[in-house]
Amino acid sequence: MERLHLEKVKELRVREQETVARIKDKERQVEGVAYEHRQKVMKDEEMLRYKEAEVKKTMEMELLLVKQERDKTKSLQEEYEKKLVEMSNIRLRLEKDMAEELQQFKSNY
């Protein structure tokens, strides 16, 4: 009877060890899957940060280009307006000179 009891205890210990081994194996598998998942999440987050940085950089460059174009357009407009004033002054001066020459011509004849 004692021998039968010892064999059952031995058999239970073997089954217990096998169960513990299966549990540890499953834990390793779960840890491996969890590790891979964490790595993927970290990689995805890194890619997202990289893309956000690229978008931000692109937007800043585009805003800078728009500002430069706006400044250039404003400068050209100011230059154009100055030229118009200058042309108007030249026209007035020429009209005045022609009127004086006409008056002088009339007075000579």
A tleap script that builds the chain and sets N, CA, C and O, in Angstrom:
source leaprc.protein.ff14SB
mol = sequence {
  NMET GLU ARG LEU HIE LEU GLU LYS VAL LYS
  GLU LEU ARG VAL ARG GLU GLN GLU THR VAL
  ALA ARG ILE LYS ASP LYS GLU ARG GLN VAL
  GLU GLY VAL ALA TYR GLU HIE ARG GLN LYS
  VAL MET LYS ASP GLU GLU MET LEU ARG TYR
  LYS GLU ALA GLU VAL LYS LYS THR MET GLU
  MET GLU LEU LEU LEU VAL LYS GLN GLU ARG
  ASP LYS THR LYS SER LEU GLN GLU GLU TYR
  GLU LYS LYS LEU VAL GLU MET SER ASN ILE
  ARG LEU ARG LEU GLU LYS ASP MET ALA GLU
  GLU LEU GLN GLN PHE LYS SER ASN CTYR
}
set mol.1.N position { 0.826 -1.184 0.000 }
set mol.1.CA position { 0.000 0.000 0.000 }
set mol.1.C position { 0.876 1.256 0.000 }
set mol.1.O position { 0.608 2.228 -0.705 }
set mol.2.N position { 1.894 1.199 0.789 }
set mol.2.CA position { 2.788 2.348 0.839 }
set mol.2.C position { 3.490 2.523 -0.498 }
set mol.2.O position { 3.692 3.646 -0.960 }
set mol.3.N position { 3.857 1.422 -1.107 }
set mol.3.CA position { 4.520 1.481 -2.401 }
set mol.3.C position { 3.565 2.059 -3.457 }
set mol.3.O position { 3.974 2.864 -4.294 }
set mol.4.N position { 2.336 1.657 -3.411 }
set mol.4.CA position { 1.323 2.163 -4.325 }
set mol.4.C position { 1.150 3.669 -4.120 }
set mol.4.O position { 1.021 4.431 -5.079 }
set mol.5.N position { 1.150 4.074 -2.872 }
set mol.5.CA position { 1.037 5.491 -2.535 }
set mol.5.C position { 2.246 6.260 -3.058 }
set mol.5.O position { 2.092 7.348 -3.613 }
set mol.6.N position { 3.439 5.712 -2.888 }
set mol.6.CA position { 4.668 6.362 -3.370 }
set mol.6.C position { 4.666 6.477 -4.895 }
set mol.6.O position { 5.110 7.486 -5.442 }
set mol.7.N position { 4.174 5.462 -5.570 }
set mol.7.CA position { 4.107 5.506 -7.032 }
set mol.7.C position { 3.129 6.582 -7.495 }
set mol.7.O position { 3.395 7.298 -8.461 }
set mol.8.N position { 1.997 6.690 -6.801 }
set mol.8.CA position { 1.022 7.726 -7.161 }
set mol.8.C position { 1.585 9.112 -6.903 }
set mol.8.O position { 1.372 10.032 -7.693 }
set mol.9.N position { 2.299 9.261 -5.804 }
set mol.9.CA position { 2.926 10.550 -5.489 }
set mol.9.C position { 3.959 10.880 -6.559 }
set mol.9.O position { 4.033 12.015 -7.031 }
set mol.10.N position { 4.757 9.883 -6.940 }
set mol.10.CA position { 5.770 10.063 -7.966 }
set mol.10.C position { 5.111 10.449 -9.290 }
set mol.10.O position { 5.565 11.356 -9.988 }
set mol.11.N position { 4.034 9.740 -9.616 }
set mol.11.CA position { 3.308 10.030 -10.857 }
set mol.11.C position { 2.722 11.447 -10.831 }
set mol.11.O position { 2.754 12.158 -11.835 }
set mol.12.N position { 2.190 11.845 -9.676 }
set mol.12.CA position { 1.648 13.199 -9.539 }
set mol.12.C position { 2.745 14.254 -9.698 }
set mol.12.O position { 2.524 15.301 -10.306 }
set mol.13.N position { 3.928 13.969 -9.148 }
set mol.13.CA position { 5.048 14.913 -9.278 }
set mol.13.C position { 5.474 15.043 -10.739 }
set mol.13.O position { 5.759 16.143 -11.213 }
set mol.14.N position { 5.515 13.935 -11.435 }
set mol.14.CA position { 5.887 13.965 -12.853 }
set mol.14.C position { 4.860 14.790 -13.629 }
set mol.14.O position { 5.223 15.639 -14.443 }
set mol.15.N position { 3.590 14.537 -13.372 }
set mol.15.CA position { 2.540 15.304 -14.050 }
set mol.15.C position { 2.614 16.781 -13.686 }
set mol.15.O position { 2.403 17.656 -14.526 }
set mol.16.N position { 2.916 17.041 -12.419 }
set mol.16.CA position { 3.056 18.429 -11.974 }
set mol.16.C position { 4.211 19.099 -12.713 }
set mol.16.O position { 4.076 20.232 -13.175 }
set mol.17.N position { 5.348 18.407 -12.829 }
set mol.17.CA position { 6.507 18.957 -13.531 }
set mol.17.C position { 6.199 19.191 -15.013 }
set mol.17.O position { 6.595 20.205 -15.587 }
set mol.18.N position { 5.493 18.247 -15.616 }
set mol.18.CA position { 5.100 18.406 -17.018 }
set mol.18.C position { 4.168 19.613 -17.182 }
set mol.18.O position { 4.298 20.389 -18.129 }
set mol.19.N position { 3.231 19.754 -16.245 }
set mol.19.CA position { 2.297 20.887 -16.295 }
set mol.19.C position { 3.049 22.200 -16.118 }
set mol.19.O position { 2.792 23.166 -16.836 }
set mol.20.N position { 3.979 22.237 -15.161 }
set mol.20.CA position { 4.787 23.443 -14.929 }
set mol.20.C position { 5.600 23.759 -16.183 }
set mol.20.O position { 5.711 24.921 -16.572 }
set mol.21.N position { 6.167 22.738 -16.815 }
set mol.21.CA position { 6.951 22.941 -18.037 }
set mol.21.C position { 6.066 23.502 -19.148 }
set mol.21.O position { 6.476 24.422 -19.855 }
set mol.22.N position { 4.849 22.958 -19.311 }
set mol.22.CA position { 3.928 23.474 -20.335 }
set mol.22.C position { 3.537 24.925 -20.037 }
set mol.22.O position { 3.459 25.760 -20.938 }
set mol.23.N position { 3.295 25.203 -18.760 }
set mol.23.CA position { 2.931 26.576 -18.363 }
set mol.23.C position { 4.079 27.535 -18.676 }
set mol.23.O position { 3.865 28.615 -19.228 }
set mol.24.N position { 5.310 27.126 -18.313 }
set mol.24.CA position { 6.468 27.982 -18.584 }
set mol.24.C position { 6.656 28.171 -20.093 }
set mol.24.O position { 7.014 29.256 -20.551 }
set mol.25.N position { 6.414 27.114 -20.849 }
set mol.25.CA position { 6.522 27.204 -22.303 }
set mol.25.C position { 5.498 28.199 -22.846 }
set mol.25.O position { 5.820 29.040 -23.686 }
set mol.26.N position { 4.267 28.095 -22.357 }
set mol.26.CA position { 3.215 29.029 -22.788 }
set mol.26.C position { 3.570 30.455 -22.380 }
set mol.26.O position { 3.354 31.390 -23.151 }
set mol.27.N position { 4.115 30.632 -21.165 }
set mol.27.CA position { 4.522 31.964 -20.712 }
set mol.27.C position { 5.576 32.554 -21.649 }
set mol.27.O position { 5.515 33.733 -21.997 }
set mol.28.N position { 6.556 31.714 -22.060 }
set mol.28.CA position { 7.587 32.177 -22.983 }
set mol.28.C position { 6.966 32.583 -24.324 }
set mol.28.O position { 7.341 33.591 -24.923 }
set mol.29.N position { 6.018 31.778 -24.772 }
set mol.29.CA position { 5.348 32.108 -26.034 }
set mol.29.C position { 4.597 33.434 -25.925 }
set mol.29.O position { 4.675 34.286 -26.810 }
set mol.30.N position { 3.861 33.590 -24.808 }
set mol.30.CA position { 3.097 34.824 -24.597 }
set mol.30.C position { 4.057 36.011 -24.482 }
set mol.30.O position { 3.802 37.067 -25.061 }
set mol.31.N position { 5.148 35.849 -23.749 }
set mol.31.CA position { 6.132 36.916 -23.616 }
set mol.31.C position { 6.746 37.266 -24.977 }
set mol.31.O position { 6.975 38.438 -25.277 }
set mol.32.N position { 7.011 36.246 -25.793 }
set mol.32.CA position { 7.554 36.488 -27.133 }
set mol.32.C position { 6.589 37.281 -27.993 }
set mol.32.O position { 6.986 38.228 -28.672 }
set mol.33.N position { 5.312 36.891 -27.963 }
set mol.33.CA position { 4.301 37.609 -28.739 }
set mol.33.C position { 4.159 39.045 -28.219 }
set mol.33.O position { 4.067 39.992 -29.000 }
set mol.34.N position { 4.145 39.190 -26.895 }
set mol.34.CA position { 4.020 40.522 -26.301 }
set mol.34.C position { 5.225 41.387 -26.673 }
set mol.34.O position { 5.069 42.570 -26.975 }
set mol.35.N position { 6.420 40.804 -26.652 }
set mol.35.CA position { 7.636 41.535 -27.017 }
set mol.35.C position { 7.554 41.999 -28.477 }
set mol.35.O position { 7.844 43.155 -28.785 }
set mol.36.N position { 7.157 41.088 -29.366 }
set mol.36.CA position { 7.027 41.444 -30.783 }
set mol.36.C position { 6.001 42.550 -30.969 }
set mol.36.O position { 6.200 43.465 -31.768 }
set mol.37.N position { 4.908 42.462 -30.231 }
set mol.37.CA position { 3.869 43.485 -30.326 }
set mol.37.C position { 4.397 44.842 -29.849 }
set mol.37.O position { 4.164 45.867 -30.490 }
set mol.38.N position { 5.108 44.837 -28.717 }
set mol.38.CA position { 5.681 46.090 -28.209 }
set mol.38.C position { 6.664 46.684 -29.214 }
set mol.38.O position { 6.676 47.894 -29.442 }
set mol.39.N position { 7.492 45.821 -29.814 }
set mol.39.CA position { 8.461 46.294 -30.808 }
set mol.39.C position { 7.748 46.912 -32.011 }
set mol.39.O position { 8.169 47.947 -32.528 }
set mol.40.N position { 6.681 46.277 -32.445 }
set mol.40.CA position { 5.923 46.789 -33.591 }
set mol.40.C position { 5.289 48.130 -33.242 }
set mol.40.O position { 5.331 49.068 -34.039 }
set mol.41.N position { 4.704 48.219 -32.053 }
set mol.41.CA position { 4.087 49.477 -31.623 }
set mol.41.C position { 5.135 50.584 -31.560 }
set mol.41.O position { 4.890 51.700 -32.017 }
set mol.42.N position { 6.301 50.276 -30.995 }
set mol.42.CA position { 7.373 51.273 -30.904 }
set mol.42.C position { 7.837 51.699 -32.291 }
set mol.42.O position { 8.086 52.881 -32.530 }
set mol.43.N position { 7.954 50.735 -33.207 }
set mol.43.CA position { 8.371 51.052 -34.571 }
set mol.43.C position { 7.319 51.926 -35.248 }
set mol.43.O position { 7.655 52.903 -35.918 }
set mol.44.N position { 6.043 51.573 -35.071 }
set mol.44.CA position { 4.963 52.362 -35.659 }
set mol.44.C position { 4.962 53.789 -35.101 }
set mol.44.O position { 4.771 54.750 -35.846 }
set mol.45.N position { 5.174 53.922 -33.789 }
set mol.45.CA position { 5.225 55.249 -33.174 }
set mol.45.C position { 6.394 56.053 -33.723 }
set mol.45.O position { 6.268 57.248 -33.988 }
set mol.46.N position { 7.529 55.391 -33.893 }
set mol.46.CA position { 8.704 56.067 -34.441 }
set mol.46.C position { 8.436 56.534 -35.874 }
set mol.46.O position { 8.791 57.655 -36.240 }
set mol.47.N position { 7.820 55.691 -36.667 }
set mol.47.CA position { 7.491 56.066 -38.049 }
set mol.47.C position { 6.512 57.240 -38.061 }
set mol.47.O position { 6.636 58.156 -38.874 }
set mol.48.N position { 5.549 57.202 -37.158 }
set mol.48.CA position { 4.573 58.281 -37.073 }
set mol.48.C position { 5.263 59.599 -36.705 }
set mol.48.O position { 4.983 60.638 -37.304 }
set mol.49.N position { 6.165 59.551 -35.718 }
set mol.49.CA position { 6.903 60.759 -35.343 }
set mol.49.C position { 7.734 61.272 -36.509 }
set mol.49.O position { 7.818 62.479 -36.734 }
set mol.50.N position { 8.345 60.362 -37.245 }
set mol.50.CA position { 9.162 60.744 -38.397 }
set mol.50.C position { 8.295 61.415 -39.463 }
set mol.50.O position { 8.665 62.451 -40.014 }
set mol.51.N position { 7.145 60.815 -39.744 }
set mol.51.CA position { 6.248 61.387 -40.750 }
set mol.51.C position { 5.732 62.750 -40.306 }
set mol.51.O position { 5.636 63.674 -41.114 }
set mol.52.N position { 5.397 62.875 -39.018 }
set mol.52.CA position { 4.929 64.161 -38.502 }
set mol.52.C position { 6.018 65.218 -38.642 }
set mol.52.O position { 5.738 66.360 -39.009 }
set mol.53.N position { 7.254 64.839 -38.352 }
set mol.53.CA position { 8.374 65.779 -38.489 }
set mol.53.C position { 8.550 66.188 -39.948 }
set mol.53.O position { 8.808 67.355 -40.243 }
set mol.54.N position { 8.411 65.236 -40.851 }
set mol.54.CA position { 8.541 65.542 -42.279 }
set mol.54.C position { 7.428 66.476 -42.737 }
set mol.54.O position { 7.672 67.421 -43.488 }
set mol.55.N position { 6.203 66.210 -42.283 }
set mol.55.CA position { 5.071 67.068 -42.651 }
set mol.55.C position { 5.289 68.472 -42.106 }
set mol.55.O position { 5.055 69.458 -42.805 }
set mol.56.N position { 5.734 68.562 -40.865 }
set mol.56.CA position { 5.987 69.866 -40.245 }
set mol.56.C position { 7.071 70.610 -41.017 }
set mol.56.O position { 6.943 71.804 -41.286 }
set mol.57.N position { 8.132 69.902 -41.369 }
set mol.57.CA position { 9.229 70.512 -42.117 }
set mol.57.C position { 8.735 70.998 -43.481 }
set mol.57.O position { 9.080 72.097 -43.914 }
set mol.58.N position { 7.935 70.183 -44.147 }
set mol.58.CA position { 7.396 70.552 -45.459 }
set mol.58.C position { 6.495 71.778 -45.336 }
set mol.58.O position { 6.570 72.695 -46.154 }
set mol.59.N position { 5.647 71.792 -44.317 }
set mol.59.CA position { 4.757 72.941 -44.115 }
set mol.59.C position { 5.558 74.208 -43.849 }
set mol.59.O position { 5.242 75.269 -44.388 }
set mol.60.N position { 6.590 74.102 -43.024 }
set mol.60.CA position { 7.416 75.272 -42.732 }
set mol.60.C position { 8.091 75.790 -43.997 }
set mol.60.O position { 8.172 76.999 -44.212 }
set mol.61.N position { 8.577 74.870 -44.836 }
set mol.61.CA position { 9.213 75.273 -46.088 }
set mol.61.C position { 8.202 75.956 -47.009 }
set mol.61.O position { 8.504 76.978 -47.624 }
set mol.62.N position { 7.004 75.386 -47.100 }
set mol.62.CA position { 5.976 75.976 -47.952 }
set mol.62.C position { 5.559 77.348 -47.437 }
set mol.62.O position { 5.354 78.272 -48.223 }
set mol.63.N position { 5.432 77.484 -46.121 }
set mol.63.CA position { 5.087 78.787 -45.551 }
set mol.63.C position { 6.185 79.810 -45.840 }
set mol.63.O position { 5.897 80.968 -46.141 }
set mol.64.N position { 7.427 79.382 -45.748 }
set mol.64.CA position { 8.547 80.269 -46.044 }
set mol.64.C position { 8.507 80.699 -47.510 }
set mol.64.O position { 8.712 81.872 -47.824 }
set mol.65.N position { 8.243 79.749 -48.401 }
set mol.65.CA position { 8.155 80.081 -49.827 }
set mol.65.C position { 7.006 81.048 -50.098 }
set mol.65.O position { 7.152 81.984 -50.884 }
set mol.66.N position { 5.867 80.822 -49.451 }
set mol.66.CA position { 4.724 81.717 -49.626 }
set mol.66.C position { 5.070 83.118 -49.136 }
set mol.66.O position { 4.728 84.108 -49.782 }
set mol.67.N position { 5.745 83.199 -47.999 }
set mol.67.CA position { 6.142 84.504 -47.453 }
set mol.67.C position { 7.105 85.196 -48.411 }
set mol.67.O position { 6.980 86.394 -48.669 }
set mol.68.N position { 8.063 84.443 -48.935 }
set mol.68.CA position { 9.024 85.033 -49.874 }
set mol.68.C position { 8.312 85.529 -51.130 }
set mol.68.O position { 8.610 86.615 -51.626 }
set mol.69.N position { 7.380 84.743 -51.639 }
set mol.69.CA position { 6.626 85.157 -52.827 }
set mol.69.C position { 5.781 86.395 -52.528 }
set mol.69.O position { 5.683 87.301 -53.355 }
set mol.70.N position { 5.178 86.429 -51.353 }
set mol.70.CA position { 4.365 87.586 -50.958 }
set mol.70.C position { 5.245 88.834 -50.872 }
set mol.70.O position { 4.872 89.902 -51.357 }
set mol.71.N position { 6.417 88.687 -50.249 }
set mol.71.CA position { 7.344 89.818 -50.140 }
set mol.71.C position { 7.817 90.276 -51.519 }
set mol.71.O position { 7.917 91.473 -51.788 }
set mol.72.N position { 8.105 89.312 -52.381 }
set mol.72.CA position { 8.563 89.642 -53.735 }
set mol.72.C position { 7.460 90.374 -54.503 }
set mol.72.O position { 7.723 91.359 -55.193 }
set mol.73.N position { 6.224 89.884 -54.377 }
set mol.73.CA position { 5.091 90.511 -55.051 }
set mol.73.C position { 4.891 91.932 -54.529 }
set mol.73.O position { 4.648 92.854 -55.307 }
set mol.74.N position { 4.992 92.105 -53.225 }
set mol.74.CA position { 4.833 93.431 -52.630 }
set mol.74.C position { 5.917 94.366 -53.133 }
set mol.74.O position { 5.644 95.518 -53.469 }
set mol.75.N position { 7.140 93.874 -53.184 }
set mol.75.CA position { 8.254 94.678 -53.672 }
set mol.75.C position { 8.043 95.076 -55.132 }
set mol.75.O position { 8.272 96.226 -55.508 }
set mol.76.N position { 7.607 94.121 -55.948 }
set mol.76.CA position { 7.340 94.424 -57.357 }
set mol.76.C position { 6.210 95.433 -57.500 }
set mol.76.O position { 6.266 96.317 -58.355 }
set mol.77.N position { 5.198 95.304 -56.676 }
set mol.77.CA position { 4.075 96.240 -56.729 }
set mol.77.C position { 4.545 97.647 -56.358 }
set mol.77.O position { 4.175 98.621 -57.015 }
set mol.78.N position { 5.358 97.753 -55.310 }
set mol.78.CA position { 5.878 99.064 -54.905 }
set mol.78.C position { 6.749 99.657 -56.011 }
set mol.78.O position { 6.684 100.852 -56.297 }
set mol.79.N position { 7.559 98.807 -56.620 }
set mol.79.CA position { 8.418 99.266 -57.715 }
set mol.79.C position { 7.562 99.736 -58.897 }
set mol.79.O position { 7.865 100.759 -59.513 }
set mol.80.N position { 6.519 99.010 -59.207 }
set mol.80.CA position { 5.616 99.363 -60.290 }
set mol.80.C position { 4.945 100.705 -60.010 }
set mol.80.O position { 4.853 101.556 -60.895 }
set mol.81.N position { 4.478 100.888 -58.782 }
set mol.81.CA position { 3.826 102.143 -58.416 }
set mol.81.C position { 4.807 103.313 -58.506 }
set mol.81.O position { 4.430 104.401 -58.941 }
set mol.82.N position { 6.043 103.101 -58.104 }
set mol.82.CA position { 7.065 104.154 -58.224 }
set mol.82.C position { 7.291 104.500 -59.689 }
set mol.82.O position { 7.407 105.672 -60.047 }
set mol.83.N position { 7.354 103.467 -60.541 }
set mol.83.CA position { 7.547 103.698 -61.975 }
set mol.83.C position { 6.371 104.479 -62.556 }
set mol.83.O position { 6.562 105.362 -63.392 }
set mol.84.N position { 5.155 104.156 -62.114 }
set mol.84.CA position { 3.985 104.884 -62.590 }
set mol.84.C position { 4.062 106.363 -62.213 }
set mol.84.O position { 3.787 107.240 -63.032 }
set mol.85.N position { 4.440 106.623 -60.967 }
set mol.85.CA position { 4.580 108.013 -60.510 }
set mol.85.C position { 5.672 108.709 -61.332 }
set mol.85.O position { 5.509 109.850 -61.764 }
set mol.86.N position { 6.761 108.013 -61.533 }
set mol.86.CA position { 7.880 108.562 -62.302 }
set mol.86.C position { 7.446 108.868 -63.735 }
set mol.86.O position { 7.764 109.928 -64.275 }
set mol.87.N position { 6.719 107.933 -64.346 }
set mol.87.CA position { 6.237 108.136 -65.719 }
set mol.87.C position { 5.253 109.308 -65.772 }
set mol.87.O position { 5.273 110.102 -66.712 }
set mol.88.N position { 4.408 109.405 -64.770 }
set mol.88.CA position { 3.446 110.505 -64.713 }
set mol.88.C position { 4.179 111.834 -64.604 }
set mol.88.O position { 3.812 112.803 -65.268 }
set mol.89.N position { 5.203 111.885 -63.777 }
set mol.89.CA position { 5.997 113.112 -63.627 }
set mol.89.C position { 6.695 113.475 -64.937 }
set mol.89.O position { 6.746 114.643 -65.324 }
set mol.90.N position { 7.227 112.462 -65.610 }
set mol.90.CA position { 7.897 112.706 -66.893 }
set mol.90.C position { 6.882 113.235 -67.908 }
set mol.90.O position { 7.177 114.179 -68.642 }
set mol.91.N position { 5.690 112.635 -67.954 }
set mol.91.CA position { 4.656 113.080 -68.882 }
set mol.91.C position { 4.266 114.531 -68.597 }
set mol.91.O position { 4.144 115.344 -69.513 }
set mol.92.N position { 4.073 114.845 -67.306 }
set mol.92.CA position { 3.699 116.228 -66.942 }
set mol.92.C position { 4.806 117.214 -67.345 }
set mol.92.O position { 4.534 118.301 -67.855 }
set mol.93.N position { 6.032 116.813 -67.107 }
set mol.93.CA position { 7.158 117.683 -67.457 }
set mol.93.C position { 7.222 117.884 -68.969 }
set mol.93.O position { 7.440 118.996 -69.450 }
set mol.94.N position { 7.028 116.780 -69.717 }
set mol.94.CA position { 7.053 116.901 -71.175 }
set mol.94.C position { 5.904 117.772 -71.685 }
set mol.94.O position { 6.084 118.583 -72.594 }
set mol.95.N position { 4.714 117.592 -71.085 }
set mol.95.CA position { 3.576 118.430 -71.474 }
set mol.95.C position { 3.872 119.903 -71.194 }
set mol.95.O position { 3.553 120.779 -71.998 }
set mol.96.N position { 4.480 120.153 -70.052 }
set mol.96.CA position { 4.824 121.532 -69.677 }
set mol.96.C position { 5.848 122.088 -70.656 }
set mol.96.O position { 5.715 123.211 -71.141 }
set mol.97.N position { 6.890 121.276 -70.944 }
set mol.97.CA position { 7.926 121.732 -71.886 }
set mol.97.C position { 7.314 121.999 -73.261 }
set mol.97.O position { 7.646 122.993 -73.907 }
set mol.98.N position { 6.428 121.122 -73.707 }
set mol.98.CA position { 5.799 121.307 -75.019 }
set mol.98.C position { 4.916 122.549 -75.018 }
set mol.98.O position { 4.885 123.294 -75.997 }
set mol.99.N position { 4.207 122.768 -73.931 }
set mol.99.CA position { 3.359 123.961 -73.846 }
set mol.99.C position { 4.222 125.216 -73.893 }
set mol.99.O position { 3.864 126.191 -74.554 }
set mol.100.N position { 5.357 125.197 -73.196 }
set mol.100.CA position { 6.270 126.353 -73.200 }
set mol.100.C position { 6.852 126.566 -74.594 }
set mol.100.O position { 6.955 127.695 -75.072 }
set mol.101.N position { 7.233 125.455 -75.243 }
set mol.101.CA position { 7.782 125.585 -76.597 }
set mol.101.C position { 6.720 126.096 -77.561 }
set mol.101.O position { 7.013 126.918 -78.430 }
set mol.102.N position { 5.491 125.615 -77.412 }
set mol.102.CA position { 4.414 126.073 -78.253 }
set mol.102.C position { 4.161 127.561 -78.036 }
set mol.102.O position { 3.965 128.319 -78.986 }
set mol.103.N position { 4.171 127.957 -76.782 }
set mol.103.CA position { 3.964 129.371 -76.447 }
set mol.103.C position { 5.095 130.210 -77.035 }
set mol.103.O position { 4.870 131.291 -77.580 }
set mol.104.N position { 6.315 129.689 -76.912 }
set mol.104.CA position { 7.447 130.417 -77.441 }
set mol.104.C position { 7.373 130.475 -78.969 }
set mol.104.O position { 7.691 131.501 -79.570 }
set mol.105.N position { 6.968 129.414 -79.570 }
set mol.105.CA position { 6.817 129.372 -81.023 }
set mol.105.C position { 5.775 130.377 -81.495 }
set mol.105.O position { 5.971 131.089 -82.479 }
set mol.106.N position { 4.637 130.417 -80.751 }
set mol.106.CA position { 3.556 131.346 -81.089 }
set mol.106.C position { 4.021 132.787 -80.931 }
set mol.106.O position { 3.707 133.656 -81.744 }
set mol.107.N position { 4.775 133.016 -79.867 }
set mol.107.CA position { 5.225 134.378 -79.623 }
set mol.107.C position { 6.251 134.822 -80.657 }
set mol.107.O position { 6.368 136.020 -80.917 }
set mol.108.N position { 6.994 133.902 -81.252 }
set mol.108.CA position { 7.974 134.230 -82.276 }
set mol.108.C position { 7.286 134.519 -83.604 }
set mol.108.O position { 7.851 135.256 -84.411 }
set mol.109.N position { 6.147 134.002 -83.866 }
set mol.109.CA position { 5.483 134.190 -85.156 }
set mol.109.C position { 4.243 134.955 -84.957 }
set mol.109.O position { 3.524 135.228 -85.918 }
savepdb mol mol.pdb
quit
